[in-house]
Amino acid sequence: MTVPATISRRRWLIGAGLITVSALVTADGCAAQRVGRFGFTVSSPQPGLEEFERDVRAVHELGAEWVRFGVVGFEVIRSWSEKGELVFNPERLRLYDSAFAFVESLGMSVCLLTVDGAPASQNTPEYFAAMKQYWGQLAQRFGSSVAVWQVYNEASDLDFRTARAIEGDLDTYLSDLDEALGVARESIHAHASHVQITTSASGYPVNDEREQQWLRFFAAVSGHLDICTVDFYPVLSRKAMSSLPRRIERLGQQEHLPVSVGEFGLQTGPGLYTEAQQAESLVETIGELSQSAADPVFVYRLRNDGASQDDGFGLFEIDGTPKSSLPKVAAAISRGFPDG
């Protein structure tokens, strides 16, 4: 978004052969490793994997144990409907195979995003038939490598089917979203029952009115969720930052579910914010979130990727050059989340 002007990190004790690592082994025989609770959003894998691997290594070197990235529908799908069947791009699927294998080689956990999908303006049998195939086949192929799966993004503000402003009655819309999340949960859990399902609500600005909006949002859709995820953008407001632990606590108490922070960050660049301000915002926010029960927690994002109207949030430039804000943020991660 553009804003205006649990388990310790693995330790290998070679002499004693001690490994501090844990995995959740489920009834379907899959192991979903959960390590630490801090991570970064990274760009989706692209051919060659060089940038993806560099980003994941950087996350690991910062002491964080999670990566959050998305499957891009228009890249992995060649056709959303060919005689009623989806046609996947096998080369892109193999690319994701390699990406997941690389993350697993570092012992890290994955929050997977599936934000886009089959074109639709309303819930229809055709839409759900396509999405069942989409979520289901991705879960069958990648589910064993995923700990948390986020379906849609900030659907509290934008229609989950069209990514445009929500129109009409909000309760009707939330009922439609709840139905879609139910289909997603069933499709994913058919192949990977251990995966924790979530969706996210927008958290800008961070104030009482916005909190009431996401409380209403999750009250309507949490029946098909394992985690409630909120994106927080307190910008430079110390008052907003200090309010985060209590807001997270209230949401968790209302829904009787864990709460995750899907995004927080500050955008640098001309007419936006300085790297010094980025460091200030992230350091203070990390400190507050470390005092909360939020799990997992993700910075948005590791590296600029040139996205239109959404660039500048990274702690690294697009070419991998670190910003001046990085050392202070790295120190804050080490203080606030010493176990990753």
Secondary structure, 3 states (H helix, E strand, C coil): CCCCCCCCCCCEECCCCEECCCEEECCCCCEEECCCCEEEECCCCCCCCHHHHHHHHHHHHCCCCEEEEECCHHHHEEEEEECCEEEECHHHHHHHHHHHHHHHHCCCEEEEEECCCCCCCCCCHHHHHHHHHHHHHHHHHHHHHCCEEEECCCCCCECCCCCCECCCCHHHHHHHHHHHHHHHHHHHHCCCCCCEEEEEECCCCCCHHHHHHHHHHHHHHHHHCCEEEEECCCCCCHHHHHCHHHHHHHHHHHHCCCEEEEECCCCECCCCECHHHHHHHHHHHHHHHHCCCCCCEEECCCECCCCCCCCCCCCECCCCCECCCHHHHHHHHHHHCCCC
